[in-house]
């Protein structure tokens, strides 16, 4: 039995380590999967948002240290929105509402309303607006696609937009972290 455990340790050590950027990319893939899984309850979404918070914070700190102060604010927006949205994920789960049905906001005329409290201010929508404005500043385009296009604006649509904004941040971050390696006549792009 001792040999078995030793082999498992050796195999675990031989597993190639993934870079932080690759970890961030896997988190984006998870967000896309969750958004597309409209027929499921938002089980684990709160945990996902917590991990997204941590990733956005790490990216923001790194961007700030690299001299990209404005872009680090975009990362702060992603972090804060992930934090705020955790309570909405909890609400959807507690109420037993699937991602594709649980409403984050409902638009009446040109105003958004919280479907549960009927408040006009919806933190998730306001923070997505801020993300869109910051995205326009540093990549010249919005990062959301479904906000304002569908009503009710569901948890699934929200996750899609949040993940899309995270993708925009990640694209910029990857460009900052890329290094070029020359081998002969070839130039190779590598992530740090």
HELIX and SHEET records of a PDB file:
HELIX    1   1 UNK A    2  UNK A   14  1                                  13    
HELIX    2   2 UNK A   20  UNK A   36  1                                  17    
HELIX    3   3 UNK A   45  UNK A   65  1                                  21    
HELIX    4   4 UNK A   69  UNK A   94  1                                  26    
HELIX    5   5 UNK A  123  UNK A  139  1                                  17    
HELIX    6   6 UNK A  155  UNK A  177  1                                  23    
SHEET    1   A 3 UNK A 111  UNK A 113  0                                        
SHEET    2   A 3 UNK A 103  UNK A 108 -1                                        
SHEET    3   A 3 UNK A 153  UNK A 154 -1                                        
SHEET    1   B 2 UNK A 178  UNK A 183  0                                        
SHEET    2   B 2 UNK A 186  UNK A 191 -1                                        
END                                                                             
